[in-house]
Amino acid sequence: MSTTPPRPRASLLLLAYLGFVSLGLPDGLLGVGWPSIRGDFDVPTEAVGWVLTAGTVGYLTSSVLAGFTLARVGVGALLAGSTLLASLALTGYSLSPVLAVLVGCALLLGLGSGAVDSGLNAYAAGAFGPRHMNWLHAFFGLGVAIGPLIMTGVLSAGLAWRWGYGIVAAAQLVLAVAFALTVRAWQRGVPAATAVDGTAPDAAGTAPAASAVVRVTVRETLRLPAVWSGTLAFALYVAIEVSTGLWAFLLLTEGRGLSAAVAGGCVSAYWGSLFVGRIVQGVVAERLGSTVVLRASLAGMAVGAALIAIPGPAALAVLGLVVVGFAAAPVFPLLTLTTADRVGPAHTDRAIGLQIGASGIGAALVPAALGVLIGNTSVQVLGSALLVLALGLIALYEWGARRPSAAVALPAQPDGEDQTSGPVRPVVDGR
């Protein structure tokens, strides 16, 4: 039986929004600050690859591990510790004497950010509805947009780039303290466990006895086809989102003849449509249901990619970009929100950890592969490649949605048999 999540506490909701903003802030600092960083360390421009690689390795590692350890450490403690680690890493950025130290701090920052991302998404999937889930991800984009403004303001004031990282480190430290002070509230905010026999929690919200709670092993989670189809779906989605934003400028200038200034504005419109789409469609999903909006959005992404692929005037490609952005907006948050429907609530935290990790892989590998493809053919191939990815995403989603996991009816394991598992949580989407 599906359950609508309870109304979230205002304090936890605010912290969740600030947490998503904080995830985006460091991403926006590096692009503006790197020329100054490179000059200080006297390294070539391409040395930024070491920083990005270290950060990606840390992010992928912690996002996957967080999903498998969340039930053991608790979401509040995970958020507090990981945000503190991110603050320390950003402080290290501001104090780094050489590039090697900066690279080490990038690894630590990735470890902290990946755990926060996975932990917040797992919590929100069980505690928040479609509207807040979409808006939370919109606020991540807000954080990415604020980061460059912070670094630009620092440099414009004649200060060293290190101040930009110091400011964000201080903000992360304040957030870490807030998470630490609310550790118990986060634990109470987790939807109560569901007993195998359907026994409801008591009036105080206490879960059933431990012996009656479904517990599953890591092996059982990894054997579910829906876990892997969902993981691949996340990789494909993020690959489409990032590839579109990365290569759209080249397509519009070299492929469709727009000036650099106009093309730049069109790429901004793409990212803007992604932000606006999450705000608008969060409300729509709450009224129509996550499944309806997800299917419409996936179809819209394919339509937008087809518009980009059709040879024609630049306006057609620009329209396709905006359609892709607006349609793609709710996909990541709603796929996260409905994970329990596909894999079963007992496997949700682990599956979300794998999905977040796969999104990082999709963001790194597929856009680079498309760059190789474009370099060996033509930038005109971008639309066709996006269309293939979008159709593959639709197929994966439909396959996973129509093969619900049997994990919902798993028998109870003796308490203590599997110390890595967590309690069953109610299915969020009312399907």
HELIX and SHEET records of a PDB file:
HELIX    1   1 ALA A   10  PHE A   41  1                                  32    
HELIX    2   2 THR A   45  ALA A   47  5                                   3    
HELIX    3   3 VAL A   48  VAL A   73  1                                  26    
HELIX    4   4 VAL A   75  LEU A   95  1                                  21    
HELIX    5   5 LEU A   99  ALA A  127  1                                  29    
HELIX    6   6 PRO A  130  SER A  156  1                                  27    
HELIX    7   7 TRP A  161  LEU A  181  1                                  21    
HELIX    8   8 VAL A  183  GLY A  189  1                                   7    
HELIX    9   9 ALA A  210  ALA A  212  5                                   3    
HELIX   10  10 VAL A  218  LEU A  222  1                                   5    
HELIX   11  11 PRO A  225  LEU A  250  1                                  26    
HELIX   12  12 LEU A  251  GLY A  255  3                                   5    
HELIX   13  13 ALA A  260  LEU A  288  1                                  29    
HELIX   14  14 SER A  290  ALA A  309  1                                  20    
HELIX   15  15 ALA A  314  ALA A  328  1                                  15    
HELIX   16  16 VAL A  331  LEU A  337  1                                   7    
HELIX   17  17 THR A  339  VAL A  343  1                                   5    
HELIX   18  18 PRO A  345  HIS A  347  5                                   3    
HELIX   19  19 THR A  348  ASN A  376  1                                  29    
HELIX   20  20 VAL A  381  ALA A  401  1                                  21    
HELIX   21  21 ALA A  406  ALA A  409  5                                   4    
END                                                                             
